[in-house]
Amino acid sequence: MSAAEAPVAEGDGPARGAMRPGGLLDVLGVASVVLDTDGRIVLWSPQAEELFGYTAQEALGEFAARLMVHERHLDLVGTLFADVMRTGQSWAGGFPIRHKDGSTRVVEFRNMRLLDDRGEVYALGLAADQSTVRRLEQDVALSERMVKQAPIGYGVLDIRLRFVSVNPALERISGLPAAEHVGRTPREVLPLVETEALEAAARRVLETGTPSIDDTLVGRTSADPDQDHIWSHSLYRLEDAMGNVLGVAVSLADITEQYRASVEAERARRRLAVIADASARIGTTLELDRTACELAEVAVPELADVVAVDLLEAVVEGRPSTLGPSESAMLRAFALRPEDGSDAVRAADPPGHMARYAPDRLVTECVRSGEAVLVPQVKDEDLPRIARSPEAAVLLGRAGLHSYLAVPLIARGEVLGALDLKRTRNPAPFDEDDLLLARELASRAAVQIDNARWYQNARNTALTLQRSLLPSHPPVTTGLEVASRYQPAGATSEVGGDWFDVIPLEGGRTALVVGDVMGSGISAAATMGRLRTATTTLASLELDPALLLEHLDKTTSALDHSIATCVYAVHDPHLRQCRIANAGHLPPVRVRPGRPPELLDLPTGVPLGVGGVGFTTVTVDFEPGDELVFYTDGLVETRRHSLDERLDLLLSLLDDPERPLEEVCDFLLRTLHHPDNHDDVALLIARAQQLP
């Protein structure tokens, strides 16, 4: 029967409508037999027919003892029957009876004397199969014992969802005795628990009969009013043997500790995942900005809603970073995440910005002491010590900053800066576990940041040296228009030793030089400077290009096993020619109006520093309007393409001999040179001019 078919009750009164009979008596199969004073059967129920095997026609009028009792028990039965009829006291017990089929079975009897309105006396016997009675008694005893002693709370709700009974465990959960449950709904008994969902689920179970298994409830009860608990609850519809809906059984198991353990396990798993992510993502390059951004990206949103990475300006410049008690901290912002323009983000310093933080600021305390600063619950009076300025403090308050954490970035015993963490959306305050995770991230990232800043300093030094050794602007020469570019390698590699030079010579002639020292760093830059100086000196001697390369080869051999490639050309505007010699370098491109660009067919020669091999001078025509394009291999070489493909691409880009040379330089670098290329580029373009 569905809940809709159940009788309707109003208030505390009885249910209205037809009630279907319960099925317990049917389970027992209770038989009814009525005897007269002589012991003859005068009434015989259908259950008696089923229990004893005799039909009513066979049983009525017969002596019950002779019909159902073995001969050896007749005297005992007669005595018991006489006592009941004489005294009027009932008798109950088990007794063996004889079935019609000849078998014997033990039956539970209850005998009592009856008196009708005429004063006549009868005996009523109620009987049930003893094994059925014992099984039902065992089931009831087992259920009652389990329910009463179970650590899980059990209760029964009627069809109106009012408690009918509860076990001791449910009393302990609610903090109320059983009497205060009976007749009340779960919402009335547990007002601080999310019982709406439970009652809605109970109604569905009443309607459908489908159990609701292992849903959760959260709230507080009188047993522990100061702390939330979490319970797993299940609901089952109760029916009798006839299918009548009796109500809903409710089970409640407190899973608070298991839930907290699972939450903690999940947090630990996520922390490990963040650390693993950090190991893979932080320090992929030696770029200081990029490394700081990688740290910020790992920490958002797993650890904080807003993350900033700030470094002490002294550290960035390579100076000691110690701060006195009254000193402000000069911090340069290197990373800020997210980039959503929120109030909390606007309150932070944008990347590249340098700011002075007063001695009382928390981030100053962090970098001065080298210890983390944790403010689990940020109050209004804390905002001025977190923000750089009063305006930033207002923005943080408006953003809802409620928890703050600053962790120092320490590498090789030196404080580099701070990892600044704020929570505005995540409602949980920073705790000790968050502090441990932040320290681990900061520790891993600080080493990478320190490597990046030392590399950056070394690279800047080499780049400064190299730029100082290159001509800032090619000199004005007779009969030539010249443009040049030097492009350092990408941040993943050190500065190389590429160079170019334009050297005025006697008679209006001009020497054009492009070279590449193998290797990188300061040593390559220094070697390049020495070779450039030697080339300038030798060029003044008016040497043939091949002979000049031979002298450079000897000079290079003396420079600690250095090797370099070089192209040396001398332009004579009067002869409209260029004499060119090559020492292992890529050939120049000649661009002539009305003709396709071409790679000059020069003997390649061997690099400078190899020694023992001569060089060859080749003379090529160089008319007004013609261009020569000199370059180093960083312009055309890549890991993904063959050199022939890249040289063909270079030729295809030199299709407009009328384009200004400065534009040509920028166009070639923009098109051919990748920012992450592992080599630097020297580019020199010369266009022949008509002499006056």
Beta strands, then each sheet from edge to edge (+ up, - down):
strand 1: 31-35
strand 2: 41-44
strand 3: 91-98
strand 4: 104-115
strand 5: 121-129
strand 6: 153-157
strand 7: 163-166
strand 8: 212-219
strand 9: 229-239
strand 10: 245-254
strand 11: 306-312
strand 12: 329-337
strand 13: 354-357
strand 14: 373-375
strand 15: 403-411
strand 16: 414-423
strand 17: 480-487
strand 18: 497-504
strand 19: 510-517
strand 20: 564-572
strand 21: 577-583
strand 22: 589-591
strand 23: 598-599
strand 24: 617-621
strand 25: 627-631
strand 26: 681-688
sheet 1: 2+ 1- 5+ 4- 3+
sheet 2: 7+ 6- 10+ 9- 8+
sheet 3: 13+ 12- 11+ 16- 15+ 14-
sheet 4: 17+ 26- 25+ 22- 23+
sheet 5: 18+ 19- 20+ 21- 24+
end
